[in-house]
Amino acid sequence: LHFQVALGGGDSAVLTNVIDELVRFRAKVRHYALALPEETADTVPMEGVAGAEGPKQEQKEKRQQLMRERKPLLEACDNLRGDLAAFGIHIK
C-alpha cells in the first residue's frame, strides 16, 4: 500500500507517521475482512467421490455468508480512503 500527500509546515513528519498508521490499520482490517476460513483436507472432497458437490456448495455458502457479514468492514475501509482523499491524502 502506498499513499501520497501534499504537506506544508513543520508538522509534516508527525502527520506522515499518523497517516502510515492509518494505512496499516486499514490494510489489516481489509485483510481480515477478505480472509476465508482455511479449507482443511477433510473438508475438501476428492474428485470422483460420491456426494462431492455437497461439501463444495457448503463451503461456497459459508464464504458468501462471511463476505456478507464482513461487508461493513470493507465499506468502512473504503469510506476512510474517501475521507482522507478529501484532505489530499490518496491511498493507492
VEXMITOR-301582 format. One record per atom (N, C-alpha, C, O, CB): x, y, z; residue in three letters. Coordinates in pm, whole numbers, padded with zeros to 5 digits, always signed. Each point is the difference from the previous one (the first is absolute). Glycine has a CB too. Example, Ala and Ser with C-alpha at 12.3 -4.5 7.8 and 13.67 -1.06 7.14 Angstrom:
2
+01319-00569+00780ALA-00089+00119+00000ALA+00090+00120+00000ALA+00104-00002+00066ALA-00293-00115+00059ALA+00154+00222-00197SER+00082+00119+00006SER-00077+00109+00073SER+00051+00111+00017SER+00067-00174-00232SER
This chain:
92
+00084-00118+00000LEU-00084+00118+00000LEU+00088+00123+00000LEU+00107+00002+00061LEU-00290-00124+00059LEU+00137+00222-00189HIS+00077+00123-00011HIS-00094+00118+00009HIS-00116-00009-00040HIS+00289-00106-00102HIS-00125+00225+00195PHE-00083+00119+00005PHE+00082+00119-00045PHE+00123+00001+00007PHE-00261-00098+00179PHE+00067+00198-00233GLN+00062+00126-00038GLN-00071+00111+00076GLN-00122-00003+00017GLN+00186-00085-00248GLN+00012+00184+00277VAL-00061+00113+00070VAL+00084+00125-00024VAL+00123-00005-00001VAL-00219-00149+00178VAL+00028+00266-00198ALA+00069+00128-00014ALA-00007+00070+00134ALA-00109+00033+00047ALA+00053-00015-00296ALA+00170+00005+00311LEU+00003+00058+00134LEU+00073+00132+00000LEU+00090+00025-00080LEU-00097-00253+00178LEU-00033+00313-00006GLY+00071+00124+00021GLY+00023+00017+00149GLY-00072-00058+00081GLY-00028+00161-00289GLY+00198-00024+00244GLY+00024+00026+00142GLY+00097-00099+00061GLY+00048-00091-00067GLY-00276+00185+00082GLY+00258-00074+00115GLY+00101-00079+00069GLY-00050-00131+00056GLY+00081-00081+00046GLY+00026+00291+00006GLY-00238-00234-00054ASP-00054-00122+00059ASP-00012-00114-00100ASP-00068-00099+00027ASP-00054+00240+00134ASP+00187-00128-00275SER-00018-00100-00105SER+00049-00139+00041SER-00060-00099-00041SER+00084+00281-00125SER+00082-00192+00246ALA+00051-00131+00042ALA-00101-00068+00092ALA-00023-00121-00012ALA+00260+00204-00009ALA-00296-00009+00114VAL-00100-00056+00090VAL-00122-00046-00079VAL-00050-00110+00021VAL+00131+00259+00166VAL-00128-00064-00277LEU-00116-00035-00081LEU+00028-00122-00086LEU-00087-00085-00016LEU+00018+00325+00015LEU+00187-00249-00054THR+00037-00116-00081THR-00005-00127+00084THR-00048-00103-00048THR+00193+00248-00098THR-00097-00140+00269ASN-00005-00117+00088ASN-00144-00039+00033ASN-00033-00119+00002ASN+00254+00185+00095ASN-00306+00033-00072VAL-00141-00028+00028VAL-00065-00066-00121VAL-00074-00097+00014VAL+00064+00294+00146VAL+00037-00145-00277ILE-00058-00057-00122ILE+00051-00142-00021ILE-00077-00088-00038ILE+00059+00317-00064ILE+00146-00252+00127ASP+00056-00137-00011ASP-00079-00096+00088ASP-00035-00110-00043ASP+00264+00204-00004ASP-00258-00053+00171GLU-00075-00085+00093GLU-00141-00024-00051GLU-00050-00113+00008GLU+00187+00200+00183GLU-00202+00015-00242LEU-00135-00016-00057LEU+00001-00097-00117LEU-00088-00086-00010LEU+00031+00319+00082LEU+00154-00221-00158VAL+00010-00088-00116VAL+00022-00144+00045VAL-00061-00092-00053VAL+00153+00281-00087VAL-00004-00209+00239ARG+00025-00136+00052ARG-00126-00058+00064ARG-00034-00116-00022ARG+00276+00175+00061ARG-00312+00023+00040PHE-00123-00046+00064PHE-00103-00040-00105PHE-00062-00106+00010PHE+00108+00255+00188PHE-00064-00066-00298ARG-00096-00029-00107ARG+00037-00129-00073ARG-00087-00081-00032ARG+00044+00328+00005ARG+00171-00267+00002ALA+00045-00121-00069ALA-00030-00125+00084ALA-00042-00102-00054ALA+00224+00236-00060ALA-00161-00125+00246LYS-00028-00115+00087LYS-00149-00032+00002LYS-00039-00117-00005LYS+00237+00177+00147LYS-00281+00044-00134VAL-00145-00022+00002VAL-00045-00063-00132VAL-00080-00094+00001VAL+00050+00291+00155VAL+00080-00146-00268ARG-00037-00056-00131ARG+00046-00145-00012ARG-00072-00086-00051ARG+00087+00316-00051ARG+00107-00257+00151HIS+00052-00136-00007HIS-00090-00096+00077HIS-00033-00109-00048HIS+00268+00199+00025HIS-00275-00049+00143TYR-00091-00083+00080TYR-00134-00017-00071TYR-00052-00111-00008TYR+00165+00191+00218TYR-00166+00029-00262ALA-00133-00004-00062ALA-00002-00089-00124ALA-00104-00057-00033ALA+00061+00286+00121ALA+00155-00240-00156LEU+00006-00080-00123LEU+00049-00143+00026LEU-00006-00083-00091LEU+00048+00293-00036LEU+00006-00239+00247ALA+00053-00133+00031ALA-00113-00103+00005ALA-00108+00028+00051ALA+00298+00078+00078ALA-00162-00222-00181LEU-00096-00110+00003LEU+00048-00105+00097LEU+00120-00014+00024LEU-00187+00059-00262LEU-00027-00121+00296PRO+00043-00108+00089PRO+00083-00100-00078PRO-00028-00030-00116PRO-00177+00060+00260PRO+00306-00081-00081GLU+00086-00096-00068GLU-00076-00128-00028GLU-00071-00054+00085GLU+00273+00152+00026GLU-00186-00146-00232GLU-00063-00126-00038GLU+00099-00112+00032GLU+00109-00006-00056GLU-00249+00117-00128GLU+00100-00196+00273THR+00087-00110+00038THR-00022-00118-00093THR-00098-00004-00074THR+00096+00080+00314THR+00090-00171-00234ALA-00006-00115-00090ALA-00131-00078+00017ALA-00052-00054-00098ALA+00301+00040+00106ALA-00301+00009+00115ASP-00123-00079+00020ASP-00125+00075-00044ASP-00107-00061-00006ASP+00220-00052+00196ASP-00104+00242-00221THR-00117+00072-00048THR+00000+00017-00152THR-00101+00039-00058THR+00092+00079+00276THR+00122-00148-00281VAL+00009+00011-00145VAL-00012-00140-00059VAL+00089-00083+00019VAL+00056+00293-00005VAL-00255-00237-00085PRO-00020-00135-00053PRO+00096-00032-00112PRO+00043+00089-00074PRO-00281-00073+00137PRO+00271-00142-00075MET+00085-00045-00109MET-00086-00021-00123MET-00118-00033+00011MET+00280-00076+00150MET-00104+00128-00278GLU-00075-00018-00123GLU-00046-00144-00011GLU+00072-00094+00036GLU+00060+00277-00147GLU-00252-00199+00059GLY-00053-00134-00022GLY-00070-00060+00119GLY-00057-00108-00011GLY+00237+00078-00150GLY-00177+00096+00275VAL-00066-00052+00119VAL-00149+00033-00010VAL-00036+00113-00034VAL+00248-00087+00175VAL-00296-00123-00112ALA-00145+00022-00006ALA-00040+00108+00099ALA+00049+00001+00113ALA-00086-00240-00184ALA-00051+00329+00030GLY-00048+00106+00089GLY+00099+00114+00017GLY-00012+00078+00094GLY-00119-00249+00023GLY+00227+00181-00206ALA+00105+00101+00013ALA-00056+00142-00016ALA+00059+00094+00054ALA+00106-00260-00141ALA-00274+00184+00017GLU-00055+00134-00022GLU-00056+00062+00128GLU+00004+00122+00015GLU-00056-00189-00249GLU+00001-00015+00326GLY-00057+00053+00123GLY+00098+00083+00080GLY-00030+00115+00031GLY-00119-00309-00027GLY+00266+00140+00031PRO+00099+00077+00076PRO+00049+00124-00075PRO+00024+00104+00062PRO+00045-00316+00048PRO-00053+00202-00242LYS+00045+00117-00077LYS-00103+00111+00009LYS+00035+00117+00019LYS+00094-00266-00176LYS-00255+00115+00144GLN-00107+00100+00007GLN-00006+00060+00140GLN-00022+00120+00016GLN-00109-00243-00193GLN+00150+00039+00277GLU-00002+00048+00139GLU+00113+00101+00024GLU-00021+00103+00065GLU-00079-00322+00010GLU+00219+00190-00127GLN+00113+00092+00014GLN-00029+00132-00070GLN+00030+00108+00052GLN+00128-00303-00039GLN-00217+00186-00133LYS-00033+00120-00076LYS-00099+00086+00078LYS+00014+00122+00006LYS+00028-00246-00222LYS-00143+00060+00274GLU-00100+00074+00078GLU+00062+00064+00123GLU-00036+00112+00036GLU-00140-00270-00118GLU+00269+00087+00148LYS+00068+00057+00116LYS+00081+00123-00039LYS-00002+00101+00071LYS+00013-00329+00033LYS+00059+00220-00218ARG+00078+00115-00047ARG-00092+00118-00029ARG+00032+00113+00036ARG+00142-00269-00132ARG-00287+00130+00029GLN-00093+00107-00032GLN-00056+00065+00127GLN-00014+00122+00006GLN-00044-00241-00220GLN+00026+00038+00314GLN-00050+00052+00127GLN+00104+00087+00068GLN-00031+00108+00051GLN-00116-00310-00027GLN+00273+00156-00022LEU+00106+00079+00060LEU+00016+00134-00070LEU+00017+00103+00065LEU+00099-00313+00001LEU-00122+00209-00199MET+00014+00125-00074MET-00116+00096+00030MET+00020+00121+00009MET+00103-00246-00190MET-00243+00071+00197ARG-00114+00085+00037ARG+00021+00060+00139ARG-00027+00118+00021ARG-00126-00259-00163ARG+00201+00060+00236GLU+00021+00046+00137GLU+00111+00104+00007GLU-00006+00093+00081GLU-00073-00314+00003GLU+00180+00206-00167ARG+00117+00088+00007ARG-00010+00120-00095ARG+00089+00084-00001ARG+00045-00283+00064ARG-00240+00206-00141LYS-00016+00111-00093LYS+00010+00136+00068LYS+00062+00091-00056LYS-00205-00239-00083LYS+00084+00167+00259PRO+00014+00130+00066PRO+00145+00039+00028PRO+00035+00118-00005PRO-00257-00157+00107PRO+00308-00059-00074LEU+00142+00031+00022LEU+00064+00052-00129LEU+00075+00097+00003LEU-00064-00274+00175LEU-00041+00112-00289LEU+00055+00043-00127LEU-00052+00138-00039LEU+00073+00083-00053LEU-00053-00322-00018LEU-00148+00262+00099GLU-00057+00132-00029GLU+00064+00107+00087GLU+00025+00111-00047GLU-00241-00219-00018GLU+00244+00077+00191ALA+00066+00095+00089ALA+00141+00033-00051ALA+00044+00115+00008ALA-00178-00203+00187ALA+00203-00012-00247CYS+00134+00023-00057CYS-00009+00091-00121CYS+00082+00091-00017CYS-00007-00316+00099CYS-00174+00201-00167ASP-00019+00085-00118ASP-00036+00142+00041ASP+00048+00097-00060ASP-00121-00298-00071ASP-00012+00215+00234ASN-00039+00133+00047ASN+00120+00076+00055ASN+00015+00119-00026ASN-00243-00207+00078ASN+00314+00018+00024LEU+00120+00066+00052LEU+00087+00049-00114LEU+00050+00112+00003LEU-00057-00258+00202LEU+00024+00063-00305ARG+00080+00039-00116ARG-00059+00124-00067ARG+00074+00093-00036ARG-00008-00334+00001ARG-00197+00244+00018GLY-00066+00115-00060GLY+00011+00125+00087GLY+00023+00110-00050GLY-00180-00265-00063GLY+00141+00137+00245ASP+00009+00113+00092ASP+00141+00061-00002ASP+00015+00122+00002ASP-00192-00227+00141ASP+00279+00020-00146LEU+00136+00050-00004LEU+00029+00068-00133LEU+00075+00097-00005LEU-00005-00279+00163LEU-00128+00132-00266ALA+00021+00061-00132ALA-00052+00144-00001ALA+00055+00085-00069ALA-00072-00312-00041ALA-00088+00253+00187ALA-00054+00136+00008ALA+00100+00096+00062ALA-00008+00121-00022ALA-00222-00217+00042ALA+00327+00043+00057PHE+00104+00082+00060PHE+00130-00003-00082PHE+00103+00050+00044PHE-00205-00094+00179PHE+00094-00014-00342GLY+00118-00007-00086GLY+00090-00118+00028GLY+00114-00003-00046GLY-00126+00246+00031GLY-00036-00343+00091ILE+00076-00120+00032ILE-00057-00115-00082ILE-00114-00041+00021ILE+00167+00124+00215ILE+00024-00134-00330HIS-00050-00101-00092HIS+00070-00134+00025HIS+00121-00013-00020HIS-00170+00192-00152HIS-00029-00277+00218ILE+00053-00134+00025ILE-00009-00080-00128ILE-00107-00012-00060ILE+00039+00020+00304ILE+00181-00062-00287LYS+00006-00077-00124LYS-00013-00147+00028LYS+00003-00082-00092LYS+00139+00256-00012LYS
